[in-house]
């Protein structure tokens, strides 16, 4: 009888803890539902994802994986739903790939990080808008400006979301391409963030007079040696990758051979590289806010094109 009561209380306690965790998740992420049926569906997905997170972290504790997972703002979504949010588009182009540093005897240290140098601007949040392409482009430009001038400039992602035209493969919150955004910044330029603040929704293009332009962009060869040389000697790189595995990322070095290398769906900024426990990694700035991952950043294995990260590394050349 005592054992039965103990089991009942244990089950009730576990259910209560799960309900409290769900309530806290909704509060933390300002999530509401239109009806009880919708919430029940989301709660069930949340619970399934929690089980997967716990199973993954057990593997981490056993030394079988190199990264941990946790609850994120995406944990109430199925894997397919999360993947559908990742709308980055690779633009087919005739751009010549080049490594401007090739042939030069330049120093390439074993570890280097522009964030440690104070040359990376703050982590921003694209919210529910599929504007990663704009955030990666702006983050790269802000960093290169800071490296070149030692002054901080904050540029407008919203300007790109609202104004970059379809002819450049820009589709606002429905995705866009890095190369297309560079072309728009070369031709038209973008406003300061203070003049054109981010809303997280695509709106009508506003005409601004004070615009920042770039001279050109450089698209690197598809190899991580070139990426390393350019990160260390030039600056951070805007890149794309397949981000399906980042849904519940928490910390550590993402290393999964099942991650597709030819289905890139998200754009981010490589700010540095290093080595931890004999594993080479890239240090990457994301655009999902500073509460996600490692204060808005993540690490991913370097040297094996993990998740397609070498596919289209690029950076701006400023005037």
C-alpha positions as CSV (number, residue, x, y, z in Angstrom):
1,X,0.0,0.0,0.0
2,X,2.8,2.4,0.9
3,X,4.6,1.6,-2.3
4,X,1.5,2.2,-4.3
5,X,1.0,5.6,-2.7
6,X,4.6,6.5,-3.3
7,X,4.3,5.6,-7.0
8,X,1.1,7.7,-7.3
9,X,2.7,10.7,-5.6
10,X,5.8,10.3,-7.8
11,X,3.7,10.3,-10.9
12,X,1.6,13.3,-9.7
13,X,4.8,15.2,-8.9
14,X,6.3,14.5,-12.3
15,X,3.2,15.6,-14.1
16,X,3.1,18.8,-11.9
17,X,6.8,19.5,-12.7
18,X,6.1,19.1,-16.4
19,X,3.1,21.4,-16.3
20,X,5.2,24.0,-14.4
21,X,7.9,23.8,-17.0
22,X,5.4,24.2,-19.8
23,X,3.9,27.2,-18.0
24,X,7.3,28.8,-17.6
25,X,8.2,28.1,-21.2
26,X,5.1,29.9,-22.4
27,X,5.8,32.8,-20.1
28,X,9.5,33.1,-21.1
29,X,8.6,33.1,-24.8
30,X,5.4,35.1,-24.6
31,X,3.5,32.3,-26.3
32,X,-0.3,32.1,-26.3
33,X,-2.7,29.7,-28.1
34,X,-6.1,30.4,-29.6
35,X,-7.7,27.3,-28.0
36,X,-7.2,24.3,-25.8
37,X,-6.8,21.9,-28.7
38,X,-3.9,23.9,-30.2
39,X,-2.2,24.1,-26.8
40,X,-2.6,20.3,-26.3
41,X,-0.9,19.6,-29.6
42,X,2.0,22.0,-28.7
43,X,2.3,20.6,-25.2
44,X,2.6,17.0,-26.6
45,X,5.3,18.1,-29.1
46,X,7.1,20.0,-26.3
47,X,7.1,16.9,-24.1
48,X,8.4,14.7,-26.9
49,X,11.2,17.2,-27.6
50,X,12.1,17.2,-23.8
51,X,12.6,13.5,-23.9
52,X,14.9,13.8,-26.9
53,X,16.8,16.6,-25.2
54,X,17.3,14.4,-22.1
55,X,18.3,11.4,-24.2
56,X,20.8,13.5,-26.1
57,X,22.3,15.1,-22.9
58,X,22.7,11.6,-21.5
59,X,24.9,10.7,-24.5
60,X,26.9,13.9,-23.8
61,X,27.4,12.8,-20.1
62,X,28.7,9.5,-21.5
63,X,31.1,11.2,-23.8
64,X,29.4,10.1,-26.9
65,X,28.4,13.5,-28.3
66,X,30.2,16.8,-28.1
67,X,27.3,19.2,-27.6
68,X,24.4,19.7,-25.3
69,X,20.8,20.5,-25.9
70,X,18.2,22.5,-23.9
71,X,14.8,24.0,-24.1
72,X,14.7,26.9,-26.6
73,X,12.0,29.1,-28.0
74,X,11.6,26.4,-30.7
75,X,11.0,23.4,-28.5
76,X,7.2,23.4,-29.0
77,X,7.8,22.8,-32.8
78,X,8.2,19.6,-34.6
79,X,11.4,19.1,-36.5
80,X,9.6,19.6,-39.8
81,X,7.9,22.8,-38.5
82,X,11.3,24.2,-37.3
83,X,12.9,23.4,-40.6
84,X,10.1,25.2,-42.5
85,X,11.1,28.4,-40.6
86,X,14.5,28.3,-42.1
87,X,14.0,30.0,-45.4
88,X,17.5,31.0,-46.6
89,X,17.9,30.7,-50.3
90,X,21.2,30.1,-52.2
91,X,21.3,32.4,-55.3
92,X,22.8,30.8,-58.4
93,X,25.5,33.2,-59.6
94,X,28.4,33.5,-62.0
95,X,30.5,35.2,-59.3
96,X,34.1,34.1,-59.5
97,X,35.2,32.5,-56.2
98,X,38.5,33.9,-55.0
99,X,40.9,33.8,-52.1
100,X,42.6,37.2,-52.2
101,X,45.1,36.0,-49.7
102,X,46.3,33.0,-51.7
103,X,50.0,33.1,-52.3
104,X,50.8,35.5,-49.5
105,X,52.9,34.4,-46.6
106,X,50.4,35.5,-43.9
107,X,50.1,34.5,-40.3
108,X,47.3,32.1,-39.6
109,X,47.3,31.3,-35.9
110,X,45.9,28.1,-34.6
111,X,43.1,29.9,-32.8
112,X,41.6,33.3,-33.4
113,X,38.4,35.1,-32.6
114,X,37.2,38.6,-33.6
115,X,34.7,38.5,-30.7
116,X,37.7,38.4,-28.3
117,X,39.1,41.3,-30.2
118,X,36.0,43.4,-29.5
119,X,35.3,43.6,-33.3
120,X,31.8,41.9,-33.3
121,X,28.6,43.9,-32.7
122,X,25.9,42.7,-30.4
123,X,23.7,39.7,-31.0
124,X,20.4,40.6,-32.6
125,X,17.1,38.7,-32.9
126,X,15.3,38.2,-36.2
127,X,12.2,37.0,-34.4
128,X,9.7,35.0,-36.4
129,X,10.7,36.7,-39.7
130,X,12.8,34.5,-42.1
131,X,15.4,37.3,-42.4
132,X,18.6,35.5,-41.4
133,X,20.1,36.5,-44.8
134,X,19.8,40.2,-43.8
135,X,21.2,39.7,-40.3
136,X,24.2,37.8,-41.6
137,X,25.0,40.5,-44.2
138,X,24.6,43.3,-41.7
139,X,26.6,41.5,-39.0
140,X,29.5,41.0,-41.4
141,X,29.4,44.6,-42.6
142,X,29.2,46.0,-39.0
143,X,32.2,43.9,-38.0
144,X,34.3,44.8,-41.0
145,X,33.6,48.5,-40.4
146,X,34.6,48.1,-36.8
147,X,37.9,46.4,-37.8
148,X,38.7,49.0,-40.4
149,X,37.7,52.2,-38.5
150,X,37.7,51.1,-34.8
151,X,34.2,52.7,-34.7
152,X,30.9,51.0,-34.2
153,X,28.1,51.3,-36.8
154,X,24.7,49.7,-36.5
155,X,22.9,49.1,-39.8
156,X,19.3,48.3,-40.6
157,X,18.3,44.7,-41.4
158,X,14.7,46.0,-41.7
159,X,15.8,48.2,-44.6
160,X,16.9,45.0,-46.5
161,X,13.8,43.1,-45.5
162,X,11.5,45.9,-46.8
163,X,13.5,47.1,-49.8
164,X,15.8,44.5,-51.4
165,X,14.0,43.4,-54.6
166,X,13.1,40.0,-55.9
167,X,15.5,40.4,-58.8
168,X,18.2,39.9,-56.2
169,X,16.5,36.8,-54.7
170,X,15.3,38.8,-51.7
171,X,11.9,37.8,-50.4
172,X,11.6,39.7,-47.1
173,X,10.5,37.5,-44.2
174,X,10.2,34.5,-46.7
175,X,13.9,34.3,-47.1
176,X,16.7,35.7,-49.3
177,X,20.2,35.3,-50.5
178,X,23.5,36.6,-49.2
179,X,24.8,37.5,-52.7
180,X,21.6,39.3,-53.6
181,X,21.8,41.4,-50.5
182,X,25.4,42.3,-51.2
183,X,24.4,43.4,-54.7
184,X,21.7,45.6,-53.2
185,X,24.1,47.1,-50.7
186,X,26.5,47.9,-53.6
187,X,23.9,49.5,-55.7
188,X,21.6,51.2,-53.2
189,X,23.0,50.9,-49.7
190,X,21.2,50.5,-46.3
191,X,20.1,52.9,-43.6
192,X,21.3,53.1,-40.0
193,X,19.4,50.9,-37.6
194,X,18.4,54.0,-35.6
195,X,16.8,55.5,-38.7
196,X,15.1,52.3,-39.8
197,X,14.5,50.0,-36.8
198,X,13.7,46.3,-36.9
199,X,10.0,45.2,-36.6
200,X,10.2,41.5,-37.4
201,X,7.6,41.9,-40.2
202,X,8.0,42.9,-43.9
203,X,6.6,46.4,-44.5
204,X,6.6,49.0,-47.2
205,X,10.0,50.2,-48.3
206,X,10.9,53.6,-46.8
207,X,13.1,56.0,-48.6
208,X,16.1,57.1,-46.5
209,X,18.7,59.6,-47.6
210,X,21.6,58.5,-45.3
211,X,22.7,55.2,-46.8
212,X,25.8,53.0,-46.2
213,X,27.2,51.2,-49.3
214,X,29.9,48.6,-49.8
215,X,32.4,48.5,-52.6
216,X,32.1,44.8,-53.5
217,X,32.0,41.4,-51.9
218,X,34.3,38.4,-52.0
219,X,33.0,34.8,-52.4
220,X,35.5,32.3,-51.2
221,X,36.4,28.9,-52.7
222,X,34.5,26.0,-51.1
223,X,37.1,25.0,-48.6
224,X,37.7,25.6,-44.9
225,X,41.4,26.3,-45.3
226,X,40.5,29.4,-47.3
227,X,37.9,30.3,-44.6
228,X,40.5,30.0,-41.9
229,X,43.0,32.3,-43.7
230,X,40.4,34.9,-44.4
231,X,38.9,34.9,-40.9
232,X,42.3,35.4,-39.3
233,X,43.6,38.1,-41.8
234,X,40.5,39.9,-43.0
235,X,37.5,39.5,-40.8
236,X,34.3,37.5,-40.0
237,X,32.5,35.6,-42.8
238,X,28.9,35.5,-43.7
239,X,28.1,31.9,-44.4
240,X,25.1,29.6,-44.9
241,X,24.5,26.1,-43.5
242,X,21.9,23.6,-42.7
243,X,20.5,24.6,-39.3
244,X,18.0,21.8,-38.6
245,X,20.1,20.5,-35.7
246,X,20.2,23.9,-34.0
247,X,16.6,23.8,-32.8
248,X,17.5,22.8,-29.3
249,X,21.2,23.6,-29.3
250,X,22.6,24.7,-25.9
251,X,26.4,24.5,-25.8
252,X,29.5,22.6,-27.1
253,X,30.7,21.7,-30.6
254,X,28.0,20.6,-33.0
255,X,29.4,17.5,-34.7
256,X,26.9,15.3,-36.6
257,X,27.8,13.4,-39.8
258,X,24.1,13.1,-40.6
259,X,23.7,16.9,-41.1
260,X,23.1,17.6,-44.8
261,X,25.9,19.5,-46.6
262,X,23.8,20.4,-49.7
263,X,20.6,21.7,-48.1
264,X,21.6,25.0,-46.6
265,X,18.7,26.9,-45.1
266,X,20.1,29.5,-42.6
267,X,22.7,32.3,-42.8
268,X,25.0,33.2,-39.9
269,X,28.4,34.9,-39.2
270,X,31.7,33.0,-38.5
271,X,33.6,35.2,-36.1
272,X,36.5,32.9,-35.2
273,X,37.9,29.4,-34.8
274,X,39.6,27.2,-32.2
275,X,40.2,23.8,-30.8
276,X,38.6,22.1,-27.8
277,X,39.3,18.5,-26.6
278,X,41.1,17.8,-29.9
279,X,38.2,19.0,-32.0
280,X,38.6,21.9,-34.4
281,X,35.6,24.3,-34.5
282,X,34.2,27.5,-35.9
283,X,32.8,30.1,-33.5
284,X,29.5,31.4,-35.0
285,X,27.2,34.3,-34.2
286,X,23.6,33.6,-34.7
287,X,20.5,35.9,-35.0
288,X,18.1,34.3,-32.5
289,X,18.8,36.5,-29.6
290,X,21.3,36.3,-26.8
291,X,19.2,33.8,-24.7
292,X,19.7,31.1,-27.4
293,X,22.8,28.9,-27.4
294,X,26.0,30.2,-25.9
295,X,24.8,33.8,-25.4
296,X,23.6,33.9,-29.0
297,X,26.6,32.0,-30.4
298,X,27.4,28.3,-31.3
299,X,30.3,26.2,-32.1
300,X,30.4,23.8,-35.0
301,X,33.0,21.2,-36.1
302,X,35.7,22.6,-38.5
303,X,37.4,20.7,-41.3
304,X,34.7,18.4,-42.5
305,X,32.2,20.8,-44.1
306,X,29.8,20.1,-41.3
307,X,26.2,21.1,-42.2
308,X,27.5,22.6,-45.5
309,X,29.3,25.5,-43.8
310,X,31.9,25.9,-46.5
311,X,29.4,26.2,-49.4
312,X,29.4,30.0,-49.8
313,X,31.6,31.9,-47.3
314,X,31.9,35.6,-48.2
315,X,32.6,39.0,-46.8
316,X,32.2,42.7,-47.8
317,X,34.9,45.0,-49.1
318,X,34.3,48.5,-47.8
319,X,35.2,51.9,-49.3
